[in-house]
Amino acid sequence: MIAFSRRQFLASTAAASTVGAWPSLLVPSAAHAVEPTILRVENRQIDVNGKPARVFGIRQPHGAHGLITAAGRRFQVTLENRIGEPTLVHWHGLTPPPEQDGVPELSQPALPPGRSYRYDFPLDRPGTYWMHSHFGLQEQGLLAAPLIIHDPAESKEDVQEVVVMLHDFTFRDPVEILNGLRGGGHGVTQSTPQPGPSGAMGHMQHMGHGQSMTAGQPASTDHSGHGSPSSGQPAPNAGTGAVQAPDHAGHGGNPVAIPVHLHDVEYDAFLANDRTLADPEVVRVESGGRIRLRLINAAATTNFIVDLGALDGRLIAVDGVPIQPVNGHRFDLAIAQRLDIRLDLPRGQGSYPVFAVREGDSQRTGVILATKDARIGRLPDRASQAVEAASLTLERRLSAMTPLSAKAADRRYTLVLNEGPNYAWSFDGQPFGQHTAIAVRRGERVEITFEDRTSMSHPIHLHGHSFQVVAINNERFAGAVRDTVLVPARGRVTIAFDADNPGHWALHCHNLYHMANGMMTSVRYET
């Protein structure tokens, strides 16, 4: 958690308070801007409901998680690998040169243990971003941290900032979970502690070697008799419903009934800034104060519904980009997305929980905003009733403060999202490594329609670019500018972007196990 005003931010190098186990993120002073910030990928230990858990982290030498800086500066970072296995960090939402994007082999080699990489590129746009591993399944082990870029033009606003990073947590080895999914099991049972933060994940094949991610063999696109992507039965609390979907591989034949569901993996806990509601983070706020919540969904497989309880909020940015404000007290937050919400607190003493509830379920986590003398009661880790599934209802209401310029698309693509036996996922039936890259040229306006013919929703993330959501289920509109969009089961979403950052870029589902088992492709600029 981080709590401070923008006025304090510019008045001093680090006017932030540390609360509980979540150290503040610190801003390097302008006088030392030429010195790179050291970010260390480390092993660390946290407490999860009374049990010790070994996890990863990305911290500065003084212990601060991640980084806060300001637009107009350069992103000057030295990344050090101290976890004893290869890793690589992606700067999610930023638009660096392609060779600094942090995807193994696609943009740069994995970082060996004990070695470091230097990053240096301009930061042109403020916003709420984050950083996370793009190697194997390390992201499930909490190898992630906030990356906040302030807008100097907002420096005079007296607003307290609260950064909340959400995770789904398991004591199990993620490789064990993935192998269970591939083999027809769910990988959903509650678990006992693993021997280390990654277990065998350091030996996992990482993306970028041009090989199939489906247990060493190409993913089949024959869905005959296929049920759910794991065992034909959804995970507990999955919110299933039998639906009729067309033939997934586009090979003709009779349509196949696919049971739509929400969850493949059950978790031991859900965390907000490394903590559960058994011992939540309490953020001290002022009576009648103004708050800017920066919410980051760093979960591996979980979409959340943000519940502000008794408070009403104004959603002012998604994925770091300003939107026309939307009022409400419940907001969908898909995997890898971010929400900036403005709150005006009531006068007087009080405590105000901010919850993140797993979609289609009642399990939740969160933080508590509380004035100095407020009483803080114990909060159950389940809501009184289950929330709805994440959907595109909110997405349809969003519109960018600064949309793309009016221009016809130079190229249009349709990518079909497929699933197959043995937990195989892909675009157009081509798992990553056997895929055909999407070709673009610099200066073009490109539109991509994602058509989901699978049993699950997929948060789709494009590297190196921002895009605008321009259609949902073929209905055109001028939506939000963002970098990750949720494509629901059997739904269609169209995005548009300007090809302005030449290189070879990843495009993938941000559900970690879907990506690891093939649902990743790339965008390649033609020369």
C-alpha positions as CSV (number, residue, x, y, z in Angstrom):
1,M,0.0,0.0,0.0
2,I,1.0,3.5,-0.6
3,A,-0.7,6.6,0.7
4,F,0.3,10.2,0.1
5,S,-0.8,13.4,-1.7
6,R,0.5,14.5,-5.0
7,R,1.6,17.8,-3.4
8,Q,3.7,15.8,-1.0
9,F,5.0,13.7,-3.8
10,L,6.5,16.6,-5.7
11,A,7.6,18.4,-2.6
12,S,9.9,15.6,-1.5
13,T,11.6,12.6,-2.8
14,A,9.5,10.0,-0.9
15,A,6.6,11.5,1.0
16,A,4.9,8.1,1.4
17,S,4.0,6.1,4.5
18,T,4.6,2.5,5.1
19,V,1.7,0.5,6.5
20,G,1.9,-3.1,7.7
21,A,3.9,-5.5,5.6
22,W,3.6,-3.6,2.3
23,P,6.5,-1.1,2.0
24,S,5.9,2.1,0.2
25,L,7.1,2.7,-3.3
26,L,9.6,5.4,-3.5
27,V,10.3,8.0,-6.2
28,P,13.9,8.8,-7.2
29,S,14.7,12.5,-6.8
30,A,15.2,14.6,-9.9
31,A,18.8,15.3,-8.8
32,H,19.5,11.6,-9.1
33,A,17.4,10.8,-12.1
34,V,20.4,9.8,-14.2
35,E,21.2,7.0,-11.7
36,P,19.3,3.7,-12.6
37,T,16.9,2.4,-10.0
38,I,17.8,-1.1,-8.9
39,L,14.9,-3.6,-9.0
40,R,15.8,-7.0,-7.5
41,V,13.8,-10.1,-8.3
42,E,14.0,-11.8,-4.9
43,N,12.7,-14.7,-2.8
44,R,10.8,-13.6,0.2
45,Q,8.4,-14.9,2.8
46,I,4.9,-13.8,3.7
47,D,2.2,-15.0,6.1
48,V,-1.0,-16.4,4.6
49,N,-3.7,-17.0,7.2
50,G,-1.1,-18.1,9.8
51,K,1.1,-20.2,7.5
52,P,4.5,-19.1,6.1
53,A,4.7,-18.9,2.4
54,R,7.7,-18.5,0.2
55,V,7.0,-16.3,-2.8
56,F,8.8,-14.0,-5.2
57,G,9.0,-10.2,-5.2
58,I,10.4,-7.3,-7.2
59,R,11.9,-4.8,-4.7
60,Q,14.3,-2.0,-4.5
61,P,17.3,-2.4,-2.2
62,H,15.5,-0.6,0.7
63,G,12.6,-3.0,0.4
64,A,10.1,-0.9,-1.6
65,H,7.9,-3.0,-3.9
66,G,8.1,-1.9,-7.5
67,L,8.5,1.7,-8.6
68,I,6.9,5.1,-8.7
69,T,8.2,7.7,-11.0
70,A,6.8,10.5,-13.2
71,A,6.0,11.0,-16.9
72,G,8.6,13.0,-18.7
73,R,11.5,11.1,-17.1
74,R,13.3,8.1,-18.5
75,F,12.7,4.6,-17.3
76,Q,16.2,3.9,-16.1
77,V,16.2,0.5,-14.3
78,T,18.8,-2.2,-13.5
79,L,17.0,-5.5,-13.1
80,E,18.9,-8.0,-10.9
81,N,18.0,-11.7,-10.7
82,R,18.5,-13.1,-7.2
83,I,16.1,-16.1,-7.3
84,G,18.5,-18.8,-8.4
85,E,16.7,-19.6,-11.7
86,P,16.1,-17.7,-15.0
87,T,13.5,-15.0,-15.1
88,L,12.4,-12.0,-17.1
89,V,10.2,-9.0,-16.2
90,H,7.6,-7.4,-18.5
91,W,6.7,-3.7,-18.0
92,H,3.0,-4.2,-18.4
93,G,1.2,-1.3,-20.2
94,L,4.4,0.6,-21.1
95,T,5.6,1.0,-24.7
96,P,9.3,0.4,-24.6
97,P,11.5,-0.5,-27.6
98,P,10.8,-4.1,-28.4
99,E,14.2,-5.4,-27.2
100,Q,13.3,-4.1,-23.7
101,D,9.8,-5.6,-23.4
102,G,10.7,-8.6,-21.2
103,V,9.3,-11.6,-23.1
104,P,11.9,-14.4,-23.3
105,E,13.4,-14.8,-26.7
106,L,10.6,-12.9,-28.5
107,S,12.2,-9.6,-27.2
108,Q,15.3,-10.6,-25.2
109,P,16.8,-13.7,-23.7
110,A,15.8,-14.8,-20.2
111,L,17.9,-13.2,-17.4
112,P,20.2,-15.9,-15.9
113,P,20.6,-16.2,-12.1
114,G,23.0,-13.7,-10.6
115,R,22.9,-11.5,-13.7
116,S,21.4,-8.1,-14.5
117,Y,19.8,-6.2,-17.4
118,R,19.8,-2.4,-17.9
119,Y,16.6,-0.7,-19.2
120,D,16.5,2.8,-20.5
121,F,13.6,4.3,-22.5
122,P,11.3,7.4,-22.2
123,L,8.2,7.5,-20.2
124,D,5.7,9.6,-22.1
125,R,2.4,8.7,-20.5
126,P,1.3,8.7,-16.8
127,G,-0.9,6.0,-15.4
128,T,-1.3,2.9,-13.3
129,Y,0.9,0.0,-14.6
130,W,2.6,-3.0,-13.2
131,M,5.6,-5.3,-13.8
132,H,5.6,-9.1,-13.7
133,S,7.5,-12.2,-14.8
134,H,7.0,-13.4,-18.3
135,F,9.0,-16.6,-17.6
136,G,7.3,-20.0,-17.0
137,L,4.7,-19.9,-14.2
138,Q,6.6,-17.5,-11.9
139,E,3.8,-15.0,-12.0
140,Q,1.7,-17.4,-9.9
141,G,4.4,-17.1,-7.3
142,L,3.7,-13.4,-6.9
143,L,6.6,-12.3,-9.1
144,A,5.0,-8.9,-9.7
145,A,4.9,-5.4,-8.4
146,P,3.3,-2.0,-9.0
147,L,4.6,0.5,-11.5
148,I,3.0,3.9,-11.0
149,I,3.8,6.9,-13.3
150,H,2.5,10.2,-12.0
151,D,1.3,13.2,-14.1
152,P,3.3,16.3,-13.1
153,A,0.3,18.4,-14.2
154,E,-1.7,17.0,-11.3
155,S,0.9,17.8,-8.7
156,K,-1.2,20.5,-7.0
157,E,-4.1,18.1,-6.3
158,D,-4.4,17.3,-2.6
159,V,-5.4,13.6,-3.1
160,Q,-4.2,10.7,-1.0
161,E,-3.2,7.7,-3.2
162,V,-3.8,4.1,-2.3
163,V,-2.2,1.4,-4.4
164,V,-3.7,-2.1,-4.1
165,M,-2.3,-5.1,-5.8
166,L,-4.5,-8.2,-6.0
167,H,-3.3,-11.8,-6.2
168,D,-4.8,-15.3,-6.2
169,F,-2.5,-17.5,-3.9
170,T,-1.8,-21.2,-3.8
171,F,0.6,-23.2,-1.7
172,R,0.8,-25.7,-4.5
173,D,3.5,-25.8,-7.2
174,P,2.1,-24.1,-10.3
175,V,3.7,-26.8,-12.4
176,E,1.7,-29.4,-10.5
177,I,-1.5,-27.4,-11.2
178,L,-0.8,-27.1,-14.9
179,N,0.1,-30.8,-15.2
180,G,-3.2,-31.7,-13.5
181,L,-5.1,-29.5,-15.9
182,R,-3.3,-31.0,-18.9
183,G,-4.0,-34.5,-17.6
184,G,-7.7,-34.1,-17.2
185,G,-7.6,-33.1,-13.5
186,H,-8.7,-29.7,-12.2
187,G,-5.7,-28.8,-10.1
188,V,-8.3,-27.3,-7.7
189,T,-7.9,-28.9,-4.4
190,Q,-6.7,-27.1,-1.3
191,S,-3.1,-27.8,-0.7
192,T,-0.1,-28.1,1.6
193,P,2.9,-25.8,1.4
194,Q,5.4,-26.3,-1.5
195,P,9.1,-26.5,-0.8
196,G,9.8,-23.2,-2.4
197,P,8.2,-20.2,-4.2
198,S,8.3,-21.8,-7.6
199,G,8.7,-25.6,-7.0
200,A,9.7,-27.0,-10.3
201,M,8.7,-24.0,-12.3
202,G,12.3,-23.0,-12.9
203,H,12.5,-26.1,-15.1
204,M,9.4,-25.2,-17.1
205,Q,9.9,-24.5,-20.7
206,H,9.3,-20.8,-21.2
207,M,7.6,-19.1,-24.0
208,G,9.7,-18.2,-27.0
209,H,11.5,-21.4,-28.1
210,G,9.2,-22.0,-31.0
211,Q,7.8,-25.2,-29.5
212,S,4.3,-26.3,-28.5
213,M,3.3,-25.5,-24.9
214,T,0.9,-28.5,-24.8
215,A,3.0,-31.2,-23.1
216,G,5.4,-31.6,-26.0
217,Q,2.9,-32.2,-28.8
218,P,0.8,-29.9,-31.0
219,A,-2.6,-28.9,-29.7
220,S,-5.4,-30.8,-31.3
221,T,-8.3,-28.8,-32.7
222,D,-10.7,-31.7,-32.9
223,H,-13.3,-30.9,-30.3
224,S,-15.5,-33.9,-31.0
225,G,-17.0,-35.1,-27.7
226,H,-15.1,-32.4,-25.8
227,G,-16.5,-30.9,-22.7
228,S,-14.7,-28.5,-20.5
229,P,-10.9,-27.9,-21.0
230,S,-10.0,-30.1,-18.1
231,S,-12.1,-33.1,-17.1
232,G,-15.5,-32.2,-18.6
233,Q,-16.7,-30.9,-15.2
234,P,-16.2,-27.3,-14.0
235,A,-14.3,-26.5,-10.9
236,P,-16.3,-25.9,-7.8
237,N,-18.3,-22.6,-7.8
238,A,-17.7,-22.3,-11.5
239,G,-21.0,-20.9,-12.5
240,T,-21.6,-23.3,-15.3
241,G,-24.3,-23.3,-17.9
242,A,-24.5,-25.5,-21.0
243,V,-24.2,-23.4,-24.2
244,Q,-24.1,-24.3,-27.8
245,A,-20.9,-23.2,-29.5
246,P,-19.9,-23.6,-33.1
247,D,-17.1,-26.1,-34.2
248,H,-14.0,-24.5,-32.7
249,A,-11.5,-25.3,-35.3
250,G,-13.5,-24.2,-38.2
251,H,-13.4,-27.6,-39.8
252,G,-17.2,-27.9,-40.2
253,G,-19.3,-30.7,-38.8
254,N,-21.9,-30.5,-36.0
255,P,-21.6,-27.8,-33.3
256,V,-20.3,-29.0,-29.9
257,A,-21.9,-28.2,-26.6
258,I,-19.4,-26.5,-24.4
259,P,-20.2,-26.0,-20.6
260,V,-19.2,-22.4,-19.9
261,H,-17.5,-22.0,-16.6
262,L,-15.4,-19.4,-14.7
263,H,-12.7,-21.2,-12.6
264,D,-10.2,-23.9,-13.4
265,V,-8.1,-23.5,-10.3
266,E,-9.2,-23.2,-6.7
267,Y,-6.9,-21.1,-4.4
268,D,-5.9,-21.2,-0.8
269,A,-6.4,-17.4,-0.4
270,F,-6.9,-14.2,-2.2
271,L,-4.5,-11.4,-1.3
272,A,-4.6,-7.6,-1.3
273,N,-1.1,-6.2,-0.9
274,D,0.1,-9.7,0.3
275,R,-2.6,-9.9,3.0
276,T,-6.0,-11.6,3.5
277,L,-9.0,-10.3,5.3
278,A,-7.9,-12.2,8.4
279,D,-5.3,-9.5,8.8
280,P,-6.0,-6.8,6.3
281,E,-4.0,-3.7,5.5
282,V,-5.5,-0.7,7.3
283,V,-4.9,2.6,5.4
284,R,-5.2,5.6,7.6
285,V,-7.2,8.4,5.8
286,E,-8.5,11.8,6.8
287,S,-12.1,12.6,7.5
288,G,-13.7,14.0,4.4
289,G,-10.5,13.2,2.5
290,R,-10.1,12.6,-1.2
291,I,-8.7,9.3,-2.3
292,R,-7.3,7.9,-5.6
293,L,-7.5,4.1,-5.5
294,R,-5.1,2.5,-8.0
295,L,-6.2,-1.1,-8.2
296,I,-4.1,-3.7,-10.0
297,N,-5.3,-7.2,-10.8
298,A,-2.1,-9.2,-10.7
299,A,-4.0,-12.6,-10.3
300,A,-3.0,-15.5,-12.4
301,T,-6.5,-16.7,-13.3
302,T,-9.0,-14.7,-11.3
303,N,-11.3,-11.9,-12.4
304,F,-12.6,-9.8,-9.6
305,I,-15.6,-7.6,-8.9
306,V,-14.5,-4.5,-6.9
307,D,-17.0,-3.6,-4.2
308,L,-16.7,-0.2,-2.5
309,G,-19.3,-1.1,0.1
310,A,-20.9,2.1,1.5
311,L,-18.8,4.3,-0.7
312,D,-19.6,5.6,-4.2
313,G,-16.7,6.1,-6.5
314,R,-15.8,7.7,-9.8
315,L,-13.9,5.5,-12.2
316,I,-11.5,7.9,-13.9
317,A,-9.0,5.7,-15.7
318,V,-8.6,2.1,-16.9
319,D,-5.3,0.5,-17.6
320,G,-3.6,3.8,-16.8
321,V,-5.5,5.8,-19.5
322,P,-8.1,8.5,-18.5
323,I,-11.8,7.9,-19.4
324,Q,-15.0,9.9,-19.2
325,P,-15.8,9.4,-15.5
326,V,-18.3,6.6,-14.6
327,N,-19.9,6.6,-11.2
328,G,-20.7,3.5,-9.2
329,H,-19.7,1.3,-6.3
330,R,-19.1,-2.0,-8.1
331,F,-16.7,-2.4,-11.0
332,D,-15.4,-5.4,-13.0
333,L,-11.6,-5.9,-12.9
334,A,-10.4,-8.6,-15.2
335,I,-7.0,-10.3,-15.0
336,A,-4.1,-7.8,-15.7
337,Q,-6.4,-4.8,-15.9
338,R,-6.2,-1.7,-13.7
339,L,-8.8,0.7,-12.3
340,D,-8.3,4.3,-11.0
341,I,-11.2,5.2,-8.8
342,R,-11.7,8.6,-7.1
343,L,-13.4,8.5,-3.7
344,D,-14.7,11.4,-1.5
345,L,-14.9,10.2,2.0
346,P,-17.7,11.3,4.4
347,R,-17.0,13.7,7.3
348,G,-16.5,12.2,10.7
349,Q,-14.8,9.0,11.9
350,G,-15.3,5.8,10.0
351,S,-13.8,2.7,8.4
352,Y,-14.5,1.8,4.8
353,P,-13.6,-1.6,3.4
354,V,-12.7,-1.9,-0.3
355,F,-13.3,-5.5,-1.4
356,A,-12.3,-7.5,-4.4
357,V,-14.6,-10.5,-4.8
358,R,-13.8,-13.4,-7.0
359,E,-16.3,-13.4,-9.9
360,G,-19.2,-15.7,-9.7
361,D,-18.4,-16.4,-6.0
362,S,-18.4,-14.9,-2.6
363,Q,-14.6,-15.3,-1.7
364,R,-13.0,-11.9,-1.3
365,T,-10.0,-9.9,-0.2
366,G,-9.4,-6.2,0.3
367,V,-8.1,-3.3,2.3
368,I,-9.7,-1.0,4.9
369,L,-9.7,2.8,4.7
370,A,-10.0,4.1,8.2
371,T,-9.8,7.5,9.9
372,K,-7.5,7.8,12.9
373,D,-10.0,7.0,15.7
374,A,-12.3,4.6,13.7
375,R,-13.2,1.3,15.1
376,I,-12.2,-1.6,12.9
377,G,-14.2,-4.9,13.1
378,R,-13.3,-8.3,11.8
379,L,-14.4,-8.8,8.2
380,P,-15.3,-12.3,6.9
381,D,-13.4,-13.5,3.8
382,R,-16.8,-14.3,2.1
383,A,-19.4,-11.9,1.1
384,S,-23.0,-12.5,2.2
385,Q,-23.8,-13.7,-1.3
386,A,-22.0,-14.5,-4.5
387,V,-21.3,-11.7,-7.0
388,E,-22.0,-11.9,-10.7
389,A,-19.5,-13.0,-13.3
390,A,-17.3,-10.4,-14.9
391,S,-18.9,-9.1,-18.1
392,L,-18.7,-6.4,-20.7
393,T,-21.5,-4.3,-19.2
394,L,-19.1,-1.8,-17.8
395,E,-16.8,-2.0,-20.8
396,R,-19.7,-0.9,-23.0
397,R,-20.2,2.3,-20.9
398,L,-16.5,3.4,-21.1
399,S,-15.2,6.0,-23.5
400,A,-11.7,7.4,-23.7
401,M,-10.9,10.9,-22.7
402,T,-8.6,11.0,-25.8
403,P,-9.8,8.5,-28.3
404,L,-7.9,7.4,-31.4
405,S,-8.2,9.8,-34.3
406,A,-10.9,9.1,-36.9
407,K,-9.4,6.8,-39.5
408,A,-10.5,3.8,-41.5
409,A,-8.7,0.5,-40.7
410,D,-5.9,-0.4,-43.1
411,R,-6.0,-4.0,-42.0
412,R,-8.6,-6.2,-40.3
413,Y,-8.0,-9.5,-38.7
414,T,-10.3,-12.0,-36.9
415,L,-8.7,-14.3,-34.3
416,V,-10.7,-17.3,-33.1
417,L,-10.0,-18.3,-29.5
418,N,-9.9,-22.1,-29.4
419,E,-9.6,-24.9,-26.8
420,G,-8.9,-28.6,-27.2
421,P,-8.2,-31.8,-25.3
422,N,-5.5,-31.9,-22.7
423,Y,-6.1,-28.3,-21.8
424,A,-4.9,-26.9,-25.1
425,W,-5.6,-23.3,-25.9
426,S,-4.8,-21.3,-29.0
427,F,-5.6,-18.6,-31.5
428,D,-7.0,-20.0,-34.7
429,G,-6.0,-23.5,-33.6
430,Q,-2.3,-22.5,-33.7
431,P,-0.5,-22.8,-30.3
432,F,2.4,-20.4,-29.7
433,G,5.5,-21.5,-31.5
434,Q,3.4,-22.9,-34.3
435,H,1.5,-19.7,-34.9
436,T,1.4,-17.3,-37.8
437,A,2.3,-13.8,-36.7
438,I,-0.1,-10.9,-37.4
439,A,1.5,-8.7,-40.0
440,V,1.3,-4.9,-39.8
441,R,3.2,-2.0,-41.3
442,R,4.2,1.2,-39.5
443,G,1.6,3.9,-39.8
444,E,-1.3,1.6,-40.3
445,R,-4.6,1.5,-38.4
446,V,-5.1,-2.1,-37.4
447,E,-8.3,-3.8,-36.2
448,I,-8.4,-7.2,-34.6
449,T,-11.7,-9.0,-33.7
450,F,-11.4,-11.7,-31.0
451,E,-14.1,-14.4,-31.3
452,D,-14.2,-16.6,-28.3
453,R,-15.5,-20.1,-29.1
454,T,-14.3,-21.6,-25.8
455,S,-15.8,-22.4,-22.4
456,M,-14.1,-19.5,-20.6
457,S,-13.5,-15.8,-20.8
458,H,-10.0,-14.6,-21.8
459,P,-8.3,-11.3,-20.9
460,I,-6.3,-10.4,-24.0
461,H,-3.2,-8.3,-23.7
462,L,-1.2,-6.6,-26.5
463,H,2.4,-5.7,-25.8
464,G,4.0,-2.5,-26.9
465,H,0.8,-0.6,-27.8
466,S,-2.4,0.8,-26.4
467,F,-5.6,0.0,-28.3
468,Q,-9.2,1.3,-28.3
469,V,-12.2,-1.0,-27.8
470,V,-14.3,-0.3,-30.9
471,A,-16.9,-3.0,-31.0
472,I,-18.6,-5.6,-28.7
473,N,-20.5,-8.4,-30.4
474,N,-20.3,-6.5,-33.7
475,E,-21.9,-3.3,-32.2
476,R,-19.6,-0.4,-33.0
477,F,-18.8,2.3,-30.4
478,A,-15.9,4.5,-29.3
479,G,-14.8,2.8,-26.1
480,A,-11.9,3.0,-23.7
481,V,-8.2,3.0,-24.6
482,R,-6.4,0.3,-22.7
483,D,-4.0,-2.6,-23.1
484,T,-6.0,-5.6,-21.8
485,V,-9.6,-6.4,-22.7
486,L,-11.8,-9.2,-21.5
487,V,-13.3,-11.4,-24.2
488,P,-16.2,-13.4,-22.7
489,A,-17.1,-17.0,-23.7
490,R,-18.9,-17.0,-27.0
491,G,-18.4,-13.2,-27.3
492,R,-16.7,-11.0,-29.9
493,V,-14.6,-7.9,-29.1
494,T,-12.9,-5.7,-31.6
495,I,-9.9,-3.5,-30.9
496,A,-8.1,-0.9,-33.0
497,F,-4.6,0.4,-32.6
498,D,-2.1,2.5,-34.6
499,A,1.0,0.6,-35.6
500,D,3.5,3.1,-34.2
501,N,6.1,0.9,-32.4
502,P,7.9,-1.3,-34.9
503,G,9.1,-4.7,-33.6
504,H,7.8,-8.2,-32.8
505,W,5.2,-8.1,-30.0
506,A,3.4,-10.6,-27.9
507,L,-0.4,-10.9,-28.0
508,H,-1.8,-13.3,-25.5
509,C,-4.4,-14.4,-23.0
510,H,-3.4,-13.2,-19.5
511,N,-4.8,-16.2,-17.8
512,L,-1.5,-17.7,-16.9
513,Y,-2.3,-21.3,-17.5
514,H,-4.1,-20.6,-20.8
515,M,-1.0,-18.7,-22.1
516,A,1.4,-21.4,-20.8
517,N,-0.6,-24.0,-22.7
518,G,-0.7,-22.2,-26.1
519,M,-2.9,-19.1,-26.1
520,M,-0.3,-16.7,-27.3
521,T,0.5,-15.3,-30.7
522,S,2.4,-12.2,-32.0
523,V,2.3,-9.0,-34.0
524,R,5.2,-8.5,-36.4
525,Y,6.0,-5.4,-38.3
526,E,6.8,-5.8,-42.0
527,T,9.9,-3.9,-43.2
